[in-house]
Amino acid sequence: MRFENNVFINCPFDDGYRPLLKALVFTLKYLDLVPHISETTSSSNIRINQIKKFIRNCKYGIHDISRNKAMSEGELPRFNMPYELGLDIGAAEFGRSILKTKKILILDTERYHYQKVISDISGQDISAHNNEPQILVSKVRNWLSSNASEIVLPSANEIWIAYNQFTDDLISTLSPTYSAQDLNEMQISDYIKFSNDWVRRFKLAK
Amino acid sequence: MRKKVKYSKRRGEAVASLAHPKTISKFHVIVGESKWSVVKEGSTKALRSFSTANQAIDYAKEIAAEKTGEVVVHEESGFIKDRVSFL
């Protein structure tokens, strides 16, 4: 794993978030970055150790705290995301020299929600995606561009157009064998591998 | 019965093979920032952009019919909303 290209993704896994997560990992693959995400199937002990490893090995951290509130009546807010965000910021602040080069982006649904629930993170890079994948693609691409000023990244529009075509090619290929629900519930690690193959071929042809 | 989708090199290759088709037959209708674009498959540049989805779909249908192709209309999430085939 090369530190400079690694991105730790700390985000929700609920069905409502999946369209955003898919667009996010595709964007990272399109920008030649390597997304790292902790699968929820692991036990809590294994999971937190995996997260610590990601924090140590990833230059970039993308943290979505939009589920830091109940999404429906009777549901409890989730605090894993702000906890892992705190670990990542702590590593950047107090870790060995390479960790001080870490870059952290905090995503939320609405622009000022975080100020009500976790105001001490003011001063960090915070962006709102409004639950729209296209906005998320744009915010993430622009944030990466601002942190890699020597490299010209593809535009957010180019990534979005490619993402739409990848979505069609994935569904067209797999839908004769799998239902829409099967496809929707695909493990994100498998989704990343499909994205990787497709992006490599797509860019070769450009 | 539910089936778990698993990646394999063969499946990955099958999906990737569509990234650069030998003949262009699909025209995508994709929502952008406040406009709808028609994009031919394998390209990242819009053929034309419109202020409404219906205008974009009508244009995509015209060119897909000429080329005996297919129109793929995307939702705002990027997923597939509709397909119109002229094959």
Interface residues (C-beta under 8 A of the other chain):
Chain A: P19 K22 A23 E132 P133 Q134 P154 N157 E158 W160 I161 A162 Y163 N164 Q165 F166 T167 D168 D169 L170 I171 S172 T173 L174 T177 Y178 S179 Q181 D182 L183 E185 M186 Q187 S189 D190 K193 F194 N196 D197 W198 V199 R200 R201 F202 L204 A205 K206
Chain B: R2 K3 K4 V5 K6 Y7 R11 G12 E13 A14 V15 A16 S17 L18 A19 H20 K26 H28 I30 V31 G32 E33 S37 V39 E41 G42 S43 T44 K45 A46 V72 H74 E76 S77 G78 F79 I80
